[in-house]
Amino acid sequence: MAIDPDSVLKSAADVLSRNPTAHLDEIARAAGISRASLHRIFPGREALLHEVGMFALRRYRDALDTADLEHGDTEETVRRLVELLVPDAMLCAFLAGENQLYDNPELSELWDRLGDRMRAFFLRGQQEGRFRIELSAGWLAESFFALVAGIGWAVQDGRLAPRESAQALTELFLGGAARKTA
């Protein structure tokens, strides 16, 4: 039976987002493979963390690309982005909690580029009068990402049903980020 590396990476993110010091045995068990199989795919913990980080950032980048941040109505773009990111919310949770990733220049550079894109998106929404201007575009971007990560943890822990998660995230974020008109 062939091992799907993406499934292993998602399982690793699920485990590591809750327990950053989890043993490779735990990660392998969660992925449904042996530790030896895990070691054949990823030669060590550092390699695994790097690959989970790269996988998560690529998925995040792909969601930003698909949502088309540069065009269209910004509130609708937020809705599209949420629908794209919620299935990978645990990858965002992993990124939010794994500080060791940012010591790696490759990961850090990709993370910075994605952050720049999100800040530019929220700035565009502010300039169009769609998002609150008293909150910085940087804070809107950070808050949005943190809420995606939070959805991952809430679903994983059973505090939120998966089918309700996209709407919960969208309504909470847009309800707090939307510019109020008198």
C-alpha positions in Angstrom: 0.0 0.0 0.0 1.4 3.4 -1.0 1.7 6.1 1.6 0.2 9.5 0.7 2.7 12.0 1.9 0.1 14.8 2.1 -2.0 12.7 4.4 1.0 12.1 6.6 1.7 15.9 6.7 -1.9 16.7 7.6 -1.8 14.1 10.4 1.5 15.5 11.6 0.0 19.0 11.7 -3.0 17.8 13.6 -0.8 16.2 16.3 1.9 18.9 16.4 -0.6 21.8 16.5 -1.8 20.5 19.9 1.5 18.9 21.1 4.6 20.5 19.6 6.8 18.0 21.5 4.9 15.0 20.3 7.1 11.9 19.6 7.5 10.6 16.1 5.7 7.4 17.3 2.7 9.5 18.1 2.8 11.2 14.7 3.2 7.9 12.8 0.3 6.4 14.7 -1.9 9.3 13.9 -1.0 9.0 10.2 -1.7 5.2 10.3 1.8 4.2 9.5 4.8 2.8 11.4 7.6 4.9 12.8 9.9 3.2 10.3 7.7 4.3 7.4 7.6 7.8 8.8 11.4 7.8 9.0 11.7 6.6 5.4 9.6 9.6 4.2 11.2 12.1 6.6 14.7 11.3 7.9 14.1 13.1 11.2 12.0 15.5 13.3 13.5 18.6 11.8 12.9 17.4 8.2 9.3 16.5 9.2 8.7 20.0 10.7 10.2 21.6 7.6 8.0 19.6 5.3 4.8 20.2 7.3 5.6 23.9 7.4 6.2 24.0 3.6 3.1 22.0 2.9 1.0 24.3 5.1 2.4 27.5 3.6 1.9 26.1 0.0 -1.7 25.3 0.9 -2.2 28.7 2.3 -0.6 30.3 -0.8 -2.8 28.2 -3.1 -5.9 29.4 -1.2 -4.8 33.0 -1.5 -4.3 32.5 -5.3 -7.6 30.8 -5.8 -9.5 33.4 -3.8 -8.0 36.1 -6.1 -7.2 38.6 -3.4 -6.4 41.4 -5.9 -9.8 41.5 -7.6 -13.5 41.7 -6.8 -15.6 42.5 -3.8 -13.4 42.2 -0.7 -16.2 40.8 1.6 -17.0 38.1 -1.0 -13.3 37.4 -1.3 -13.2 36.8 2.5 -16.0 34.3 2.1 -14.2 32.5 -0.7 -11.0 32.5 1.3 -12.7 31.1 4.4 -14.3 28.2 2.3 -10.8 27.5 0.9 -8.9 27.6 4.3 -11.3 25.9 6.7 -10.6 22.4 5.4 -6.9 23.2 6.2 -7.5 25.0 9.4 -5.3 22.6 11.4 -2.4 23.5 9.0 -2.9 27.1 10.0 -3.0 26.1 13.6 0.3 24.3 13.1 1.8 27.4 11.5 0.4 29.6 14.3 2.0 27.5 17.0 5.3 26.2 15.6 7.8 29.0 16.4 10.8 26.9 15.2 9.6 27.3 11.6 10.6 31.0 11.6 14.2 30.2 12.1 14.3 28.7 8.6 14.9 31.4 6.0 12.9 29.5 3.3 9.8 29.2 5.4 10.2 32.7 6.9 10.4 34.3 3.4 7.3 32.5 2.1 5.4 33.3 5.3 6.4 37.0 4.9 5.2 37.1 1.3 1.9 35.6 2.2 1.5 38.1 5.1 2.3 40.9 2.7 -0.5 39.7 0.4 -3.0 39.5 3.2 -2.1 43.0 4.5 -2.4 44.4 0.9 -5.8 42.7 0.6 -7.1 44.2 3.8 -5.7 47.6 2.9 -7.5 47.4 -0.4 -10.7 46.7 1.5 -10.1 49.6 3.8 -9.5 51.9 0.8 -12.7 50.8 -0.8 -14.6 51.5 2.5 -15.4 47.9 3.2 -13.3 47.3 6.3 -12.8 49.4 9.4 -10.0 51.9 9.0 -9.2 52.3 12.7 -7.8 48.8 12.7 -4.6 48.4 10.8 -4.5 46.1 7.7 -1.8 44.2 9.5 -4.0 43.6 12.5 -6.9 42.5 10.3 -4.6 40.0 8.5 -3.2 38.7 11.8 -6.7 38.4 13.3 -8.1 36.6 10.3 -5.3 34.0 10.4 -5.7 33.5 14.1 -9.4 32.9 13.7 -8.7 30.3 11.0 -6.3 28.5 13.4 -8.8 28.8 16.2 -11.5 27.2 14.0 -9.1 24.3 13.5 -8.6 23.8 17.2 -12.3 24.2 17.9 -13.3 21.6 15.4 -10.6 19.2 16.5 -11.7 19.5 20.1 -15.4 19.1 19.2 -16.4 22.6 20.3 -17.6 23.4 16.8 -19.2 21.2 14.2 -17.2 21.1 10.9 -20.2 22.0 8.9 -20.7 25.2 11.0 -17.1 26.3 11.0 -16.9 28.3 7.8 -20.0 30.3 8.6 -18.9 30.9 12.2 -15.5 32.2 11.1 -17.0 34.4 8.3 -19.7 35.9 10.4 -17.4 36.6 13.4 -14.7 38.1 11.3 -16.8 40.2 9.0 -19.0 41.3 11.9 -16.0 42.7 13.6 -14.0 43.8 10.6 -16.8 45.4 8.5 -16.8 49.2 8.6 -19.9 50.5 10.3 -21.8 53.2 8.4 -24.1 55.6 10.1 
